[in-house]
Each structure stands twice: as structure tokens, then as C-alpha cells.
Amino acid sequence: MKKLYLLIPICIVLLFNLAFSNISSAQITDPIPEMIEKSKISVGIQQVLQIPESGTGRSKERIARLNILAHAGDGSGRLFVNDMRGKLYVINNDRASVYMDVKRLVCSGFSYDTSQQGFSYFAFHPEFKQNGIFYTVHSEEKNNSFTDFPVRKKIIDSSGNIIESSHHDVVLEWKTTNSAANTFSGNFREILRIEQPYPDHNVGQLGFNPNAKPGDFDYGMLYIATADGGSDGFPVSNTDPLDNAQDLSTPLGKILRIDPFGKNSVNGKYGIPEDNPFAHDDDPKTLGEIWAYGLRNPHRFSWDTSGAGKMLIVDIGQALIEEINLGIKGANYGWGNREGTWMIDEKKEDVLFSLPKDDAKYGYTYPVAQYDHDLPADGQDSYAVAIAGGYVYRGKAIPELVGQYIFADFGNDGRFFHVPVDELVNGKQAKIKELRLFDGKKESYFLEIIGSKRSDLRFGVDQEGEIYVTSKSDGKVRKFVRSPNSKFYKSL
């Protein structure tokens, strides 16, 4: 009996702790109930050109799938835009021509099996004008070559069966013989190759810090955004079943940073910068290429080219939260243990819980702005699908937009949003506002303008800081201009 009496207070304590734990980690059903207000700031959107069709079948299936628009930083005024089916276009004086056909040049193993595969991204070296070097990433059949980063965990399909990996994502370095030419001639070499477990959530954007100057540690360092490898719908849509994002032995779910001119990588084709946060880690399995981790699908990042020069990374959410994060060396953004500023259950990552009281000990870096999928906008219930990352506006055409970080969502009628870059500060949540959009003199939504049910929009920027918008839904390039609602409109 004495032993039983001793157990009673212990049981009471355990029950109390369990109850307290449940209260402190309560399930969240409406994480961000606040309405996003319509902004006083508005922009016009003007069509620049149509990229030629590239697919087969019905008209919608033939449209060029535009994924990124960028300038070469060479002062030429040219813009470049890629069609994920394989071609890179150069835009001169609002006319597009094929700069090169990546699909034809690389090999017969070029893969475009799903909407997230193909020729995905490109980036020009900061000295492109002098050295003619730029970089691309595309997908290939998995048996086409050996991979630098194989999948080391069992891959499971929706029926619980062990399956083979999906494909490889390949980063190439290209060198043109004439950087001023509008048609590519030259050669390429492979930098690295990553095996992808599932068809979705692949390698994302490539980019160089535009604020870095010759002699800076960051000058010429290539950043590579990698998603978590996806799930192909298992066990629930778009989770991280292999726990890649928190695993420092895999490149998936990370921001990588490499020196493309270096040689100290395992494959000897690129370098690992000495100042990378894990370059000298004691664990031999930890990849020195990792710059930040704990990301789900960071398909876009950019740097503010003025002010504090902040790096901004958007992370597409699971089922509830879309994020804007500050790019911080060595940061762990929490996926798949956190989504936004909430805790998630790894076995059911479409449910949110409040953060535990001891959350600080985990050292996660949280978003500086976020919104949820049940997104009230303009007083009406709406829905979000995925964040489309953009740029801090530093152009001259729309003065009231200067210093605003511009982004959008694939859903919500293709609505555009903005937040002052100066308010994007760690430890706080900046207030997001909806950017008003004009098609001519009519206020509209992007989906109304393109006549589609899904925008699949992407942002681009020219060397003057003006912002462009593309869409996989209609293959057109558009540009932000002053709206008729702007107080500066009459000065045009």
C-alpha cells in the first residue's frame, strides 16, 4: 500500500503536465483571421509580348511555360525568359527570339514529365559581359548519368510500396563565345547533379547576390534553392516524408551556396566557400554546401538592391501558411517541424498547433511576413494556393512603389500584395496589403486579365529595377506601369 500512495502524487503530476502540454500546444483552426486590406497604392499592367507556343495538343497545352525573367547585368537592356519545355529567349526592343535550346543542346535525357520539371531556372554570372558565363538547372532521366547526391532513404508511394527515385536535377555552367550576341554559341560543363525522390518539389532558383562587389566574400557565389524533394501525394499532399529539410546530409530543403570556379567539392567541379556555416562541421555527413535549411519549397529568393540589401526567401506552404523569410546564414526555418509561426505534427503536417513554451531552445528562424490559405481579402472570403515571390521595387516608373516588396499568390484571383521592406524584421510580422491592379483604366485581378482559373505567375526585373510579370497560363510577358489611379499618372 505504501508504494501505491507514492504513485498517486506522481500520476497527478504527470496528468497535470500532460494537460498543460495540450493547452500550450493547442490546435489552431484559424491561424491568421485578420483581413488583408486593400492598399492605396496601385499599379497598371501592360502587355509587352507573347512567347511562341511550344507544346502539343489543345491550345492551353501548347502555351509556353514561362518560369523566370531576368537581365544579364551587362548594360545591354536585354531581358531573358525561359520556357520550361527547353528554350531560353532573349528580348530586345520588345521582340523575342530564341537565344538557345537547352533541351537540344544537353542530351536526349532531358525530362519534362511533370509541370515542375524541365528547364527551370537560369542565372548570369556578375561578370557575364566579360566572361560570357551563366548557369541553368534542368531535369533529366535518372538513368542518364551518375548523381553527386543520391537519395539514401526508402521512397514510398501512396500505396506504401517502395519505389525508385523520380529523376535528376542538373546544374550546368555555360560559356558563350560572344556575350553581346543574341544567339548562343559556346560550350557547357556540368557543375552538380541531385537525385530527386519524387516528381515534385525540385531544385528552385539560381542566383548571385547583386549587392556583392569584387573582393567581397559573397562575390561570385552561386545560391541554389532546393525544395524538400516532395512526396507525390504520399502520405498527404506535398509533405516531407523523408524528413529532408532537417537532414544536413542531403541538399534537399535547403539554400545551397557554392563557388562555381572552385574545386574543393567532392566531385571537384565547384568549390565550397570557406565562410559557409557548415563548411568545417565536425560531422562528415554534413554538407558544406548548405547555407540555410529547414525549407519546404523555396522556389524564389531575391535581394533588395538598395537600403540594407536584405535577402528575401519565399517558402510555399503545406496546407495553411505561406511565408516570406529573411535570408540568414546558417538559419533553420523549421520545416517539417514548423510552418510559419506554428508547430506541426510530422505525421499530419496539414494541422497547426501553437508553439511550445520552450520553443526558443530549438533555434528556429521564423517568417517576417505570412498569410494563411483561408485568406480574407477586401472583406470577402478567398483562398490561397502558393506564394509567388518577387522583388523590392527600386525602379523609377512608379514612385509610390519604391521600397515595397512585391509578391502574389497563384489563387485569390491572382492577387498581388506588397509590404515595406523596412518592416521585414526578425521577431516581428509585417502587415501585408493587397496591391491594386489596373488593366488600362479598369481595376481588375490578374486571373481576369489572363482569362484563366490559375495564374502560375512569376515576377521578373530588369536592370533599371522595373518589375515584369509572366504566366505559365498564357505565355505572355507583362510589365508594371503607372496606374490611372496614381497621383503621378498625369505627369506621364
QUIMO-V139691 format. One record per run of one state. SS is the DSSP state (H for helix, E for strand, C for the rest). FROM is the first residue (numbers start at 1). TO is the last residue. If there is no record, write none. Layout:
# QUIMO-V139691
[[SS & FROM & TO] [SS & FROM & TO]]
This chain:
# QUIMO-V139691
[[C & 1 & 1] [H & 2 & 24] [C & 25 & 26] [E & 27 & 28] [C & 29 & 35] [E & 36 & 50] [C & 51 & 58] [H & 59 & 62] [C & 63 & 65] [E & 66 & 71] [C & 72 & 78] [E & 79 & 83] [C & 84 & 86] [E & 87 & 92] [C & 93 & 94] [E & 95 & 101] [H & 102 & 106] [C & 107 & 109] [E & 110 & 110] [C & 111 & 118] [E & 119 & 124] [C & 125 & 127] [H & 128 & 131] [C & 132 & 132] [E & 133 & 141] [C & 142 & 148] [E & 149 & 149] [C & 150 & 154] [E & 155 & 156] [C & 157 & 161] [E & 162 & 163] [C & 164 & 166] [E & 167 & 176] [C & 177 & 185] [E & 186 & 196] [C & 197 & 202] [E & 203 & 208] [C & 209 & 220] [E & 221 & 226] [C & 227 & 253] [E & 254 & 259] [C & 260 & 270] [E & 271 & 271] [C & 272 & 289] [E & 290 & 293] [C & 294 & 299] [E & 300 & 303] [C & 304 & 310] [E & 311 & 315] [C & 316 & 320] [E & 321 & 326] [C & 327 & 331] [E & 332 & 332] [C & 333 & 337] [E & 338 & 339] [C & 340 & 341] [E & 342 & 345] [C & 346 & 347] [E & 348 & 353] [C & 354 & 358] [H & 359 & 362] [C & 363 & 368] [E & 369 & 372] [C & 373 & 376] [E & 377 & 377] [C & 378 & 379] [E & 380 & 380] [C & 381 & 386] [E & 387 & 392] [C & 393 & 398] [H & 399 & 401] [C & 402 & 403] [E & 404 & 409] [C & 410 & 411] [H & 412 & 414] [C & 415 & 415] [E & 416 & 420] [H & 421 & 423] [C & 424 & 432] [E & 433 & 439] [C & 440 & 441] [E & 442 & 444] [C & 445 & 445] [H & 446 & 450] [C & 451 & 456] [E & 457 & 461] [C & 462 & 466] [E & 467 & 471] [C & 472 & 475] [E & 476 & 481] [C & 482 & 488] [H & 489 & 491] [C & 492 & 492]]
